[in-house]
Amino acid sequence: MIAADYTILIIMGVAVAIAAGSFSIIARYLFDRGLADRNALAPNIIDLYKTYIAHTRKMTGRIGAAFWIHCVSAGIFISTGVFYTIGRFILPRIF
C-alpha cells in the first residue's frame, strides 16, 4: 500500500464515522419522540429519513442539521471510494 491508500482510508473512515454518528442522532430523535419503533426487526431507513424530515420541518420550518451532515458525509464516503477505485485500479489497466 502506498501513502495515497492510507490517506483515502483515513478520509473514508472519518466520513463513515460522521455518517454513522449523525444517523444515530436521527434515530435517537425519532425514538425519543415515539416516531419510530426501536424494536422493529427490519426498519425501512427511507421511512426513518422521511419521518425525520417531515417532523423537523413541521417543528422548526427546516430540515434538521443531522440529516444534512449525514447526507454530506455519506456522499463523501461513497464518492471517495468510487473515484479512488476507478483511479487506482481500473484506469491503470486501461491505459
DSSP file with accessible surface (Angstrom, degrees, kcal/mol):
  #  RESIDUE AA STRUCTURE BP1 BP2  ACC     N-H-->O    O-->H-N    N-H-->O    O-->H-N    TCO  KAPPA ALPHA  PHI   PSI    X-CA   Y-CA   Z-CA
    1    1 A M              0   0  136      0, 0.0     2,-0.2     0, 0.0     0, 0.0   0.000 360.0 360.0 360.0 143.4    0.0    0.0    0.0
    2    2 A I    >>  -     0   0   89      1,-0.1     4,-1.5     0, 0.0     3,-0.6  -0.488 360.0 -95.3-103.1 174.9    1.1    3.5   -0.8
    3    3 A A  H 3> S+     0   0   75      1,-0.3     4,-2.4     2,-0.2     5,-0.2   0.857 123.0  58.2 -60.6 -34.5    0.6    6.7    1.1
    4    4 A A  H 3> S+     0   0   46      1,-0.2     4,-2.7     2,-0.2    -1,-0.3   0.876 102.2  55.4 -64.5 -35.8   -2.4    7.6   -1.0
    5    5 A D  H <> S+     0   0    9     -3,-0.6     4,-2.4     1,-0.2    -1,-0.2   0.929 109.9  44.9 -61.2 -46.6   -4.1    4.3    0.0
    6    6 A Y  H  X S+     0   0  130     -4,-1.5     4,-2.3     2,-0.2    -2,-0.2   0.893 112.2  52.2 -65.3 -39.2   -3.7    5.2    3.7
    7    7 A T  H  X S+     0   0   78     -4,-2.4     4,-2.6     2,-0.2    -2,-0.2   0.934 111.0  46.7 -62.5 -46.2   -4.9    8.8    3.1
    8    8 A I  H  X S+     0   0   33     -4,-2.7     4,-2.9     1,-0.2     5,-0.2   0.910 111.4  51.9 -63.0 -42.3   -8.1    7.6    1.3
    9    9 A L  H  X S+     0   0   96     -4,-2.4     4,-2.4    -5,-0.2    -1,-0.2   0.898 110.7  48.1 -62.5 -38.6   -8.7    5.0    4.0
   10   10 A I  H  X S+     0   0  114     -4,-2.3     4,-2.6     2,-0.2     5,-0.2   0.934 112.4  48.5 -66.8 -44.7   -8.5    7.7    6.7
   11   11 A I  H  X S+     0   0   71     -4,-2.6     4,-2.4     1,-0.2    -2,-0.2   0.939 114.7  45.4 -60.4 -46.0  -10.8   10.0    4.7
   12   12 A M  H  X S+     0   0   36     -4,-2.9     4,-2.6     1,-0.2     5,-0.2   0.890 111.7  52.8 -66.9 -36.2  -13.3    7.3    4.2
   13   13 A G  H  X S+     0   0   35     -4,-2.4     4,-2.0    -5,-0.2    -2,-0.2   0.921 111.2  45.5 -64.8 -43.0  -13.0    6.2    7.9
   14   14 A V  H  X S+     0   0   81     -4,-2.6     4,-2.4     2,-0.2     5,-0.2   0.926 113.6  50.3 -65.6 -43.5  -13.7    9.7    9.1
   15   15 A A  H  X S+     0   0    7     -4,-2.4     4,-2.5    -5,-0.2    -2,-0.2   0.919 111.8  46.5 -63.1 -42.6  -16.6   10.1    6.7
   16   16 A V  H  X S+     0   0   67     -4,-2.6     4,-2.6     2,-0.2    -1,-0.2   0.872 110.9  52.8 -70.9 -32.7  -18.3    6.9    7.7
   17   17 A A  H  X S+     0   0   63     -4,-2.0     4,-2.4    -5,-0.2    -2,-0.2   0.925 111.6  45.9 -66.4 -41.5  -17.8    7.6   11.4
   18   18 A I  H  X S+     0   0   81     -4,-2.4     4,-2.7     2,-0.2     5,-0.2   0.911 112.9  50.5 -66.3 -42.2  -19.5   11.0   10.9
   19   19 A A  H  X S+     0   0    9     -4,-2.5     4,-2.2    -5,-0.2    -2,-0.2   0.929 112.7  45.9 -62.4 -43.3  -22.3    9.4    8.8
   20   20 A A  H  X S+     0   0   63     -4,-2.6     4,-2.1     2,-0.2    -2,-0.2   0.912 113.3  49.9 -66.7 -40.7  -22.9    6.7   11.5
   21   21 A G  H  X S+     0   0   30     -4,-2.4     4,-1.6    -5,-0.2    -2,-0.2   0.918 112.0  46.4 -64.3 -43.1  -22.9    9.3   14.3
   22   22 A S  H  X S+     0   0    7     -4,-2.7     4,-2.1     1,-0.2    -1,-0.2   0.870 110.6  53.6 -70.4 -32.5  -25.3   11.6   12.6
   23   23 A F  H  X S+     0   0   53     -4,-2.2     4,-2.9    -5,-0.2    -1,-0.2   0.890 105.9  53.3 -67.6 -35.6  -27.6    8.7   11.7
   24   24 A S  H  X S+     0   0   51     -4,-2.1     4,-2.7     1,-0.2    -1,-0.2   0.871 107.0  52.3 -66.5 -32.0  -27.6    7.7   15.4
   25   25 A I  H  X S+     0   0   83     -4,-1.6     4,-2.3     2,-0.2    -2,-0.2   0.921 110.7  47.7 -66.1 -43.1  -28.7   11.2   16.2
   26   26 A I  H  X S+     0   0    0     -4,-2.1     4,-2.2     2,-0.2    -2,-0.2   0.943 113.9  46.8 -62.1 -47.1  -31.6   10.9   13.7
   27   27 A A  H  X S+     0   0   12     -4,-2.9     4,-2.8     1,-0.2     5,-0.2   0.927 112.3  49.4 -63.3 -44.2  -32.6    7.5   15.1
   28   28 A R  H  X S+     0   0  133     -4,-2.7     4,-2.7     1,-0.2     5,-0.2   0.907 109.1  53.7 -62.3 -39.4  -32.4    8.8   18.7
   29   29 A Y  H  X S+     0   0   42     -4,-2.3     4,-1.1     1,-0.2    -1,-0.2   0.936 113.0  42.7 -58.7 -46.8  -34.5   11.8   17.8
   30   30 A L  H  <>S+     0   0    0     -4,-2.2     5,-2.5     1,-0.2     6,-0.9   0.902 115.2  48.6 -69.3 -41.2  -37.2    9.6   16.3
   31   31 A F  H ><5S+     0   0   53     -4,-2.8     3,-1.1     1,-0.2    -2,-0.2   0.910 108.8  53.3 -66.2 -41.7  -37.1    7.0   19.1
   32   32 A D  H 3<5S+     0   0  106     -4,-2.7    -1,-0.2     1,-0.3    -2,-0.2   0.802 113.0  43.9 -64.4 -29.5  -37.3    9.6   21.9
   33   33 A R  T 3<5S-     0   0  128     -4,-1.1    -1,-0.3    -5,-0.2    -2,-0.2   0.376 113.3-115.7 -97.1   3.0  -40.4   11.2   20.3
   34   34 A G  T < 5S+     0   0   63     -3,-1.1    -3,-0.2    -4,-0.3    -2,-0.1   0.719  80.0 124.2  72.1  22.3  -42.1    7.8   19.6
   35   35 A L  S   <S+     0   0   66     -5,-2.5     2,-0.3    -6,-0.2    -4,-0.2   0.566  70.9  36.9 -90.4 -10.4  -42.0    8.4   15.8
   36   36 A A  S    S-     0   0   23     -6,-0.9     2,-0.7    -9,-0.1    -2,-0.1  -0.981  83.9-114.7-140.4 152.0  -40.1    5.1   15.2
   37   37 A D    >   -     0   0  103     -2,-0.3     3,-1.2     1,-0.2    -6,-0.1  -0.787  16.5-162.3 -91.0 114.7  -40.2    1.6   16.7
   38   38 A R  T 3  S+     0   0  152     -2,-0.7    -1,-0.2     1,-0.2    -7,-0.0   0.780  90.3  52.5 -65.0 -26.3  -37.0    0.8   18.4
   39   39 A N  T 3  S+     0   0  132     -3,-0.1    -1,-0.2     3,-0.0     2,-0.1   0.299  74.7 131.9 -97.2  10.3  -37.9   -2.9   18.3
   40   40 A A    <   -     0   0   39     -3,-1.2    -4,-0.0     1,-0.1     0, 0.0  -0.423  51.7-145.7 -64.1 133.3  -38.6   -3.2   14.6
   41   41 A L  S    S+     0   0  181      1,-0.3    -1,-0.1    -2,-0.1    -3,-0.0   0.882  90.3  12.5 -69.5 -40.4  -36.9   -6.2   13.1
   42   42 A A  S    S-     0   0   92      2,-0.0    -1,-0.3    -3,-0.0     2,-0.0  -0.651  80.9-165.1-138.5  80.1  -36.2   -4.6    9.8
   43   43 A P        -     0   0   72      0, 0.0     2,-0.8     0, 0.0     3,-0.1  -0.365  24.1-121.4 -68.7 144.9  -36.8   -0.9    9.8
   44   44 A N     >  -     0   0   87      1,-0.2     4,-1.6    -2,-0.0     3,-0.3  -0.789  18.6-157.7 -86.2 113.5  -37.0    0.9    6.5
   45   45 A I  H  > S+     0   0   82     -2,-0.8     4,-2.4     1,-0.2     5,-0.2   0.869  90.5  58.2 -64.2 -35.8  -34.3    3.5    6.6
   46   46 A I  H  > S+     0   0   87      1,-0.2     4,-2.7     2,-0.2    -1,-0.2   0.903 104.9  51.4 -60.4 -40.4  -36.0    5.6    3.9
   47   47 A D  H  > S+     0   0   81     -3,-0.3     4,-2.6     2,-0.2    -1,-0.2   0.877 107.7  52.9 -64.3 -36.9  -39.1    5.8    6.2
   48   48 A L  H  X S+     0   0   20     -4,-1.6     4,-2.5     2,-0.2    -2,-0.2   0.927 110.8  46.9 -62.9 -43.6  -36.9    7.0    9.0
   49   49 A Y  H  X S+     0   0   48     -4,-2.4     4,-2.9     2,-0.2     5,-0.2   0.940 113.0  48.6 -61.4 -47.7  -35.4    9.7    6.8
   50   50 A K  H  X S+     0   0  134     -4,-2.7     4,-2.7     1,-0.2     5,-0.2   0.903 112.7  48.0 -60.8 -42.4  -38.9   10.8    5.6
   51   51 A T  H  X S+     0   0   50     -4,-2.6     4,-2.7     2,-0.2     5,-0.2   0.921 112.9  48.2 -64.9 -43.6  -40.3   10.9    9.2
   52   52 A Y  H  X S+     0   0   13     -4,-2.5     4,-2.7    -5,-0.2     5,-0.3   0.937 113.4  47.0 -62.4 -46.2  -37.3   12.9   10.4
   53   53 A I  H  X S+     0   0   36     -4,-2.9     4,-2.3     1,-0.2     5,-0.2   0.943 114.7  46.2 -61.7 -47.7  -37.5   15.4    7.6
   54   54 A A  H  X S+     0   0   61     -4,-2.7     4,-2.0    -5,-0.2    -2,-0.2   0.917 115.6  45.6 -63.3 -42.3  -41.3   15.8    8.0
   55   55 A H  H  X S+     0   0   39     -4,-2.7     4,-2.4    -5,-0.2    -2,-0.2   0.921 114.9  44.8 -71.0 -44.6  -41.1   16.2   11.8
   56   56 A T  H  X>S+     0   0    6     -4,-2.7     4,-2.8    -5,-0.2     6,-0.8   0.887 113.9  50.9 -67.7 -35.1  -38.2   18.6   11.9
   57   57 A R  H  X5S+     0   0  135     -4,-2.3     4,-1.6    -5,-0.3    -1,-0.2   0.899 112.2  47.4 -66.1 -38.3  -39.7   20.7    9.1
   58   58 A K  H  <5S+     0   0  173     -4,-2.0    -2,-0.2    -5,-0.2    -1,-0.2   0.902 118.1  41.2 -67.7 -40.7  -43.0   20.8   11.0
   59   59 A M  H  <5S+     0   0  119     -4,-2.4    -2,-0.2    -5,-0.1    -1,-0.2   0.883 136.1  11.3 -77.0 -41.2  -41.4   21.8   14.3
   60   60 A T  H  <5S-     0   0  100     -4,-2.8    -3,-0.2     2,-0.4    -2,-0.2   0.538  94.1-115.9-116.7 -12.3  -38.8   24.3   13.1
   61   61 A G  S  <<S+     0   0   57     -4,-1.6     2,-0.3    -5,-0.6    -4,-0.2   0.448  90.1  77.5  86.6  -1.1  -39.6   25.0    9.4
   62   62 A R  S    S-     0   0  193     -6,-0.8    -2,-0.4    -9,-0.0     2,-0.3  -0.935  88.9 -99.5-135.6 161.3  -36.3   23.5    8.3
   63   63 A I        -     0   0   29     -2,-0.3   -10,-0.1     1,-0.1     5,-0.1  -0.632  55.4 -96.8 -79.1 138.4  -34.9   20.1    7.8
   64   64 A G    >>  -     0   0   12     -2,-0.3     4,-1.1   -12,-0.3     3,-0.8  -0.171  22.8-125.7 -59.5 147.0  -32.7   19.1   10.8
   65   65 A A  H 3> S+     0   0   67      1,-0.2     4,-2.6     2,-0.2     5,-0.2   0.817 105.9  66.6 -64.0 -31.4  -29.0   19.6   10.6
   66   66 A A  H 3> S+     0   0   11      1,-0.2     4,-2.4     2,-0.2    -1,-0.2   0.873  98.7  53.1 -60.3 -34.9  -28.2   15.9   11.4
   67   67 A F  H <> S+     0   0   27     -3,-0.8     4,-2.6     2,-0.2    -1,-0.2   0.928 110.2  46.2 -66.3 -43.1  -29.8   14.9    8.1
   68   68 A W  H  X S+     0   0  133     -4,-1.1     4,-2.6     2,-0.2     5,-0.2   0.905 112.7  49.8 -67.7 -40.0  -27.6   17.2    6.1
   69   69 A I  H  X S+     0   0   88     -4,-2.6     4,-2.5     1,-0.2     5,-0.3   0.926 112.2  48.8 -62.8 -42.1  -24.5   16.2    7.9
   70   70 A H  H  X S+     0   0   20     -4,-2.4     4,-2.5    -5,-0.2     5,-0.3   0.930 112.2  48.0 -62.7 -45.9  -25.4   12.5    7.3
   71   71 A C  H  X S+     0   0   50     -4,-2.6     4,-2.3     2,-0.2    -2,-0.2   0.928 114.1  45.5 -62.7 -45.7  -26.1   13.1    3.6
   72   72 A V  H  X S+     0   0   90     -4,-2.6     4,-2.5     2,-0.2    -2,-0.2   0.938 115.4  45.5 -66.4 -45.6  -22.8   15.0    3.0
   73   73 A S  H  X S+     0   0    8     -4,-2.5     4,-2.4    -5,-0.2    -1,-0.2   0.901 113.7  49.0 -68.7 -37.6  -20.6   12.6    4.9
   74   74 A A  H  X S+     0   0   25     -4,-2.5     4,-2.6    -5,-0.3     5,-0.2   0.909 111.8  50.7 -65.1 -39.2  -22.3    9.5    3.3
   75   75 A G  H  X S+     0   0   36     -4,-2.3     4,-2.8    -5,-0.3     5,-0.3   0.898 109.9  49.3 -63.5 -41.3  -21.8   11.2   -0.1
   76   76 A I  H  X S+     0   0   76     -4,-2.5     4,-2.4     2,-0.2     5,-0.3   0.923 111.7  49.8 -63.5 -43.1  -18.1   11.9    0.7
   77   77 A F  H  X S+     0   0   70     -4,-2.4     4,-2.0    -5,-0.2    -2,-0.2   0.956 115.9  41.2 -60.3 -49.0  -17.6    8.2    1.7
   78   78 A I  H  X S+     0   0  105     -4,-2.6     4,-2.5     1,-0.2     5,-0.2   0.946 117.2  45.7 -67.6 -49.1  -19.3    6.8   -1.4
   79   79 A S  H  X S+     0   0   48     -4,-2.8     4,-2.8    -5,-0.2     5,-0.3   0.891 111.5  52.7 -66.3 -36.6  -17.7    9.2   -3.9
   80   80 A T  H  X S+     0   0   26     -4,-2.4     4,-2.4    -5,-0.3     5,-0.2   0.942 111.8  46.4 -62.3 -45.5  -14.2    8.9   -2.4
   81   81 A G  H  X S+     0   0   14     -4,-2.0     4,-2.2    -5,-0.3    -2,-0.2   0.913 115.0  46.1 -63.1 -42.2  -14.4    5.1   -2.6
   82   82 A V  H  X S+     0   0   72     -4,-2.5     4,-2.5     2,-0.2     5,-0.2   0.956 115.6  44.0 -67.5 -50.0  -15.7    5.1   -6.2
   83   83 A F  H  X S+     0   0  146     -4,-2.8     4,-2.8     1,-0.2     5,-0.2   0.898 114.9  49.5 -64.6 -38.0  -13.3    7.7   -7.6
   84   84 A Y  H  X S+     0   0   45     -4,-2.4     4,-2.9    -5,-0.3     5,-0.4   0.930 110.9  49.3 -67.4 -42.6  -10.4    6.0   -5.8
   85   85 A T  H  X>S+     0   0   65     -4,-2.2     4,-2.2    -5,-0.2     5,-1.3   0.928 114.9  44.8 -62.1 -43.9  -11.3    2.6   -7.1
   86   86 A I  I  X>S+     0   0   68     -4,-2.5     5,-2.9     3,-0.2     4,-0.6   0.949 118.9  42.2 -64.7 -47.9  -11.6    3.9  -10.6
   87   87 A G  I  <5S+     0   0   40     -4,-2.8    -2,-0.2    -5,-0.2    -1,-0.2   0.851 123.2  36.0 -69.4 -34.0   -8.4    5.9  -10.4
   88   88 A R  I  <5S+     0   0   90     -4,-2.9    -3,-0.2    -5,-0.2    -2,-0.2   0.853 132.6  16.2 -90.5 -36.3   -6.3    3.3   -8.7
   89   89 A F  I  <5S+     0   0   99     -4,-2.2     4,-0.3    -5,-0.4    -3,-0.2   0.757 126.4  37.5-113.5 -30.9   -7.4    0.0  -10.1
   90   90 A I  I >X<S+     0   0   83     -5,-1.3     4,-1.1    -4,-0.6     3,-0.7   0.924 111.3  49.7 -93.8 -50.8   -9.4    0.5  -13.3
   91   91 A L  H >><S+     0   0   73     -5,-2.9     4,-2.4     1,-0.2     3,-0.6   0.889 105.7  57.0 -61.7 -39.1   -7.8    3.3  -15.2
   92   92 A P  H 34 S+     0   0   79      0, 0.0    -1,-0.2     0, 0.0    -2,-0.1   0.845 107.0  50.7 -61.7 -26.8   -4.2    1.9  -14.9
   93   93 A R  H <4 S+     0   0  215     -3,-0.7    -2,-0.2    -4,-0.3    -3,-0.1   0.754 111.8  47.4 -79.7 -24.2   -5.4   -1.3  -16.6
   94   94 A I  H <<        0   0  112     -4,-1.1    -1,-0.2    -3,-0.6    -3,-0.1   0.883 360.0 360.0 -82.5 -40.7   -7.0    0.6  -19.4
   95   95 A F     <        0   0  194     -4,-2.4    -1,-0.1     0, 0.0    -4,-0.0  -0.400 360.0 360.0-102.6 360.0   -4.1    2.9  -20.2
